[in-house]
């Protein structure tokens, strides 16, 4: 009879770091004959017997599947100065195997792993622009699985298990989205290269395209089909993380819809223009393109 593999992490209060570390290992080990056992402990005798130890144990020895960062001197820092926490250490060894390629693993690393490691290491990666308003991060999400001071702390292990389950789902979707994004970028580049007017990139299907087109100098608007059959023209940005368009749609269009927007634009099947002036919708492909061309004038 096959013996269950043991994955160990610390007991007590949990964070995104240990939850995502365990989730990564469970994905890596999902094909083993016997489902891995996850234990939460600081008992050195139990840690010594475990097959994988994350975020506890005081040593980083990936060759022995030991992944802690709390020891003196830590466990290294990235070129961008963000320290490695347990998630990053585990991902360094198993990310490629979990994702199927270095390219996908690298994308998940920068989008999911690095922010978790930064938070766990007390490393700030953004500045507040509006007093009292901060992003709700994946670390906040995991934090909210913990029992409150009004709830029994005896539920910590059960809450951890639930948090790991959600972390695994997030990780799986992140991998799936990253795969699709990378493939989509190839399609977007094919369309870009064939486009006569590279200021307006017309996509035959919805591909993740904002990041790819933001790295090119000419594109101002993208046009693409929506799931409901309508068509969108969207303003592009130099930096997809900053809400600053290369060119806004006209102020006179903002917030208008249907007949009012059609009258203002002269496009008979115009449907809607967002108040933020970054998106317009039309019933047809040709009309969405026409709206984008009008906005360029």
C-alpha positions in Angstrom: 0.0 0.0 0.0 1.3 3.4 -1.0 2.2 5.7 1.9 0.6 9.2 1.9 3.0 12.1 1.2 3.0 14.6 4.1 3.0 18.4 3.4 3.7 20.4 6.6 3.3 24.1 7.4 3.1 26.0 10.6 0.0 26.0 12.9 -1.7 29.1 14.3 -2.6 32.1 12.2 -2.3 31.5 8.4 -1.6 33.9 5.6 -1.7 33.9 1.8 1.9 32.8 1.7 1.5 29.4 3.4 -2.0 28.8 1.8 -0.7 29.3 -1.7 2.5 27.3 -1.0 0.4 24.3 0.1 -2.0 24.8 -2.8 0.9 24.7 -5.3 2.2 21.5 -3.8 -1.2 19.9 -3.9 -1.4 20.7 -7.6 2.0 19.3 -8.2 1.1 16.2 -6.3 -2.4 15.7 -7.6 -1.4 12.6 -9.6 0.2 10.7 -6.8 -1.6 7.4 -5.9 -2.6 8.5 -2.4 -3.8 12.0 -1.7 -1.2 14.0 0.3 -1.8 14.7 3.9 -1.4 18.3 5.1 -0.4 18.9 8.6 0.0 22.2 10.6 2.6 22.0 13.3 5.8 23.5 14.7 6.8 20.2 16.2 10.3 19.6 14.9 10.0 15.8 15.1 7.0 16.0 12.8 8.6 18.5 10.5 11.6 16.2 10.1 9.4 13.4 8.9 7.4 15.4 6.5 8.1 15.1 2.7 7.6 18.8 2.1 7.9 21.7 4.7 6.8 25.2 3.8 6.9 28.5 5.8 8.3 26.9 8.9 11.4 25.0 10.0 14.0 27.7 9.7 15.7 26.5 6.5 15.6 26.8 2.8 16.9 23.7 1.2 14.9 23.1 -2.0 16.8 19.9 -2.7 15.3 18.5 0.4 11.9 20.2 -0.2 12.4 22.7 2.7 11.0 26.1 1.9 11.2 28.6 4.8 12.2 32.3 4.7 12.1 33.2 8.4 15.7 32.2 9.2 18.4 34.8 9.7 19.3 36.4 6.4 16.0 35.2 4.8 16.0 33.1 1.6 17.1 35.6 -1.0 15.7 38.5 -2.9 14.6 38.9 -6.5 16.3 41.3 -9.0 13.4 43.7 -8.3 14.4 43.7 -4.6 11.2 41.9 -3.4 12.2 39.2 -1.0 11.3 35.5 -1.4 8.6 34.2 0.9 7.6 30.5 1.0 5.2 30.8 -2.0 8.0 32.1 -4.2 10.5 29.5 -3.0 8.0 26.7 -3.8 7.1 28.3 -7.1 10.8 28.5 -8.1 11.1 24.7 -7.9 7.6 23.5 -8.9 6.0 26.4 -10.9 7.2 25.1 -14.3 5.9 21.6 -13.6 2.6 22.9 -12.4 2.1 25.2 -15.4 3.8 23.2 -18.2 6.2 25.8 -19.3 8.6 28.5 -18.0 6.7 31.2 -19.9 3.4 30.5 -18.1 5.2 30.1 -14.8 6.9 33.4 -15.2 3.6 35.2 -15.9 2.0 33.7 -12.8 5.0 34.6 -10.8 4.9 38.3 -11.6 1.1 38.5 -11.4 0.3 36.4 -8.3 3.4 35.0 -6.6 5.4 38.2 -6.3 2.5 40.3 -4.7 1.9 37.5 -2.1 5.6 37.3 -1.3 5.8 41.1 -1.0 2.9 41.3 1.4 4.3 38.5 3.5 7.7 40.2 3.6 6.3 43.6 4.6 7.4 45.0 1.2 5.2 47.8 -0.2 4.5 47.6 -3.9 2.1 50.5 -4.3 1.4 54.0 -3.0 -2.0 55.2 -1.8 -3.5 57.9 -4.1 -6.7 58.4 -2.2 -6.6 58.6 1.7 -8.3 55.6 3.3 -8.7 53.6 0.0 -6.5 50.6 -0.6 -6.7 47.7 -3.0 -8.4 44.5 -1.7 -5.6 42.0 -2.5 -5.5 38.2 -2.6 -3.7 38.4 0.8 -6.8 40.3 2.2 -8.9 37.6 0.7 -7.1 34.8 2.5 -7.0 36.9 5.7 -10.8 37.0 5.7 -11.0 33.2 6.0 -9.6 33.5 9.5 -11.9 33.3 12.5 -12.6 36.7 14.0 -12.0 37.5 17.7 -15.6 36.7 18.3 -15.4 33.2 16.8 -13.8 30.1 18.1 -10.0 29.9 17.4 -10.5 26.1 17.4 -11.7 26.5 13.8 -8.3 27.7 12.6 -7.4 24.4 10.9 -10.8 24.1 9.2 -10.5 27.7 8.0 -7.0 27.1 6.7 -8.3 24.1 4.8 -11.0 26.2 3.2 -8.6 29.0 2.4 -6.2 26.5 0.7 -9.1 25.1 -1.4 -9.9 28.6 -2.6 -6.2 29.4 -3.1 -5.9 26.3 -5.3 -8.8 27.5 -7.4 -7.3 30.9 -7.8 -4.0 29.4 -8.8 -5.6 27.0 -11.3 -7.5 29.9 -12.9 -4.4 32.1 -12.9 -2.6 29.3 -14.8 -5.5 28.9 -17.2 -5.8 32.6 -17.9 -2.0 33.0 -18.3 -2.0 30.2 -20.9 -4.9 31.8 -22.8 -3.3 35.3 -22.6 0.0 34.1 -24.0 -1.8 32.3 -26.9 -4.0 35.3 -27.4 -1.1 37.6 -27.7 0.2 35.6 -30.7 -3.1 36.1 -32.4 -3.2 39.8 -31.6 0.3 40.2 -33.1 -0.8 38.5 -36.3 -3.8 40.9 -36.6 -1.6 43.9 -35.8 1.0 42.9 -38.4 -1.8 42.6 -41.1 -3.6 45.9 -40.1 -3.2 48.7 -42.6 -4.2 51.4 -40.1 -2.4 50.3 -36.9 -4.1 53.0 -34.9 -7.3 50.9 -34.8 -6.8 47.2 -34.3 -9.9 45.2 -35.2 -10.0 41.7 -33.6 -12.1 38.9 -35.1 -12.6 37.5 -31.6 -12.1 38.7 -28.1 -8.4 38.0 -27.3 -6.6 39.4 -24.2 -4.9 42.2 -26.0 -4.5 45.3 -23.9 -1.0 44.5 -22.6 0.3 43.4 -26.0 -1.0 46.5 -27.7 0.2 48.9 -25.0 3.7 47.8 -25.8 3.3 49.0 -29.4 3.5 52.7 -30.4 0.7 53.1 -32.9 -2.6 51.5 -31.5 -5.0 53.9 -30.0 -8.2 51.9 -30.1 -9.1 48.2 -30.2 -12.4 46.9 -31.7 -13.7 43.5 -30.8 -16.9 41.4 -30.6 -18.8 41.0 -27.3 -20.5 37.9 -25.9 -23.9 39.5 -26.5 -23.3 40.0 -30.2 -22.6 43.7 -30.0 -19.2 45.3 -30.7 -16.9 47.4 -28.5 -14.4 50.0 -29.4 -12.0 50.5 -26.5 -9.3 53.1 -25.7 -5.8 51.7 -25.2 -3.2 52.8 -22.6 0.5 53.0 -22.3 0.3 51.3 -19.0 -2.6 48.9 -18.4 -2.4 49.3 -14.7 -3.0 53.1 -14.9 -6.3 54.6 -16.1 -4.9 57.0 -18.6 -6.0 56.5 -22.2 -3.8 57.2 -25.2 -6.9 59.1 -26.4 -10.3 59.5 -24.8 -13.6 59.2 -26.7 -15.2 62.7 -27.2 -16.5 64.4 -24.1 -19.8 65.0 -25.9 -20.4 61.2 -26.1 -19.9 60.5 -22.4 -22.8 58.7 -20.7 -25.0 58.9 -23.8 -26.8 55.9 -25.2 -29.1 54.7 -28.0 -30.9 57.4 -29.9 -29.1 60.2 -28.1 -25.7 58.8 -28.8 -26.7 57.9 -32.4 -27.8 61.6 -32.9 -24.5 62.9 -31.4 -22.2 60.7 -33.4 -24.1 60.2 -36.6 -23.7 56.4 -36.2 -27.2 55.0 -36.3 -26.7 51.9 -34.2 -24.4 53.3 -31.6 -25.5 51.9 -28.2 -23.5 53.4 -25.4 -20.5 55.4 -24.4 -19.0 55.0 -20.9 -18.8 58.1 -18.7 -15.1 57.3 -18.4 -14.8 57.8 -22.1 -12.7 54.6 -22.5 -15.3 52.5 -24.2 -18.2 52.7 -26.8 -20.5 50.0 -27.9 -22.4 49.6 -31.2 -24.6 46.9 -32.7 -22.3 46.2 -35.6 -18.6 45.8 -36.4 -18.6 48.5 -39.0 -20.2 51.0 -36.6 -17.7 50.3 -33.8 -14.9 50.9 -36.3 -16.6 54.1 -37.4 -16.9 55.3 -33.8 -13.2 54.7 -33.3 -12.3 56.6 -36.5 -14.5 59.5 -35.5 -12.7 59.6 -32.1 -9.4 59.9 -33.9 -10.4 63.1 -35.8 
